[in-house]
Amino acid sequence: MSQTTTTNIVLAGVGGQGILLASEIIARAAMAAGHDVKTNEVHGMAQRGGSVLAQIRYGPKVHSPLIPVGSSQTVIPLTVSSGTALYPAGAEARIRRTFPRLIYLDAVALAGALGNVRASNAVVLGALSTGLDLPAAAWQEAIRGSVKEKFLEVNRQAFAAGAAQARSAAAGPSTSQPQLAE
């Protein structure tokens, strides 16, 4: 994104997936990079597995936390919260028709390989970071300021794994900003 536009990001999922923490990290990274930031979260029944939606907007000057319909550059659906459910056959191809720059990754498996599946949002954020104009130092500062010390290292590793996965996927047909699905 350019320095004169507002970047709009939507995170969607269910309670317990860490949507609010991911939103906080993105917002902190944008603030650390010097942007004006606004966020909006809807999490009424989040603790009971209800839907959670977070909107993050950043740029030189952001006037509203609400993303106008159809103007989000990045949509991140965090799904299959138990890690045991499977997508229907052909799901990736169907999603890719709508989001041609899709980076379809198994964040739970990547985080699990690092020893903590709860770091899957850091995997997703690492993948997202490859398509945003926020410097690596801003992301690291945001993670350090948002994650408890005992989980800091695994989240840093998960972030790096997600970024590496996205770069690998982007080396394929398109290298532009990723659209992510877990």
N, C-alpha and C positions, 0 to 999 in steps of 0.2 A: 504494500500500500504506500502511496506517496505521503509526503509530509503535510499535504494540504487537504487530504480526505479523512473522513471518519471511518475507522474500521469497525465493523459490526460482527460480533460472534455470538452464536446461540449454542448453549449446552442443554441437552434434554436427556432425561432419564428418570429413574425412580429413587425414592429415599434409600439411603445407605450406600449409594455408589460414589459419594464424594464429589457430587456436582458443585456444592457450595465451596468446598476447598479448592477445586480446580478453578472456579470463578475468581476466588480470592487471589490465587497465584497469577492468573492472567492479568487481573487488574493491578496487582502490585508490580508486575513486570512492566506493564505499560507506564505506570507512574514513575518507576525507576528510570525509564527511558525518557522522561520529561513530558509525557502526554497528559492532557486533561482526560479524566476517566470517569465514566458513569456506569453503574451496574443496576440491574433489576433482577430480583429473584422471586419466584413463586414456589413456595414449598409448604403449602397448608397441611397435608397429611404425610409429609415426607418420612416421618419416623415409622409410619405403618406401611411403607412400600408404595405410597402414592406418588404421583408424578411430581417432578421437580424440573423447573425451567429457569435457566439463568441467562441473562443477556448482558454482554460486556461491550461497551462502546468506548473507543479511544481515538484521539486525534488532537489537533491544535486547540480546538474549542468544541466541546460537546455540550449541547443545550438540553438534551433529554436522555434519560436512561432507557427509553423505549425505542426499540428498533422498528423503523417503519416497515410495513408489510412488503416483502419481496426484496429487501435491501441488505440482507445479511450476506456477507462474503463467505462466511464459514459457518457450517452447521455441524455440530458434533453430537450424534446420538450415541449415548452410552447405554448399551442394551445387554441382554442376557446376564442379568445381575447375579444369578447363582453360579454362573460359570459352568453349569452342567447342561443347560438347554442348548439345542442346536438350531441354526437357521434352516429354513426350508431349502431344498435343493434348488440351485440356480439363483439364490438370493443376491449374490454378488453381481452377477450379470444384469439382473433387473435393476439394482441400485445404480450400477455404473451407467446405464442408459440415461438416468436422470442427472447423475453427477459424474461427468466424464473424467474429472480430475480426482476421482475417489482414491483414497488410500485405505484399503480394507485390511485391517490388521487385527490379530488376536492379542490384544493388550494383556489379557489375563494370563495367557501362556507365557508371554515375554516377562511379565512381572513375577510369575510363579517360578520361572527359571532362575530368577534372582533371589528367590527365597521368601517373597511376600506378595501374594496376589493383590493385596490392598494397595500396592503401588501401581496398579494398572492405570490409574488416572495420570500418573507421572509419565507413563509410556505414551499415552495419548497427547499429553502436553508437549512432550519432546517431538512427536510427529508434527503437531500443530506449529511448533516454533520454527520449523523449516520453511513455512509459508508466510510468516509474519515479519514485519520490519523491526522487531525488537532484538537488541543485541544479547548475546549469550550471557554477559555479565548481569544484565537486568533480570533474566530468567533465574540465574543462580541466586541473586539477592532475594528474589520473590520466594523461591523455594525455601531458602534459609529462614526467611521471616515468617513463613506460614506453616512449616512442618516441624513437629516435635523433634528435638535433638536425637532421640533414639531411633527415629525413622529417617533421618536426614540422608545418610549414605545410600540406603537402598532406593530412596526417591531420586537421588542424583544419578545413580546407575540406571534406573528405570527411564528417566528423562533422556539420558544418552542413548539407551537402546531404542527408544521410540524415534528419536531424531535419525539414528542410523537406518532404521527400517523405512522411514519416510524417504530418506535420500535414495535408498536402494529402489524403492517403488517409483519414485519420481524420475529416475534415470531411464524408465521405460518410455511410453508414448508421450507423456507430458511432464514438464518440469516446473509448471506454474503452481500457484498456491493450492495446497491440498484441501480436499473435502474429506473429512474423516468419518469412519464408522468403526465401531468396535466389534 
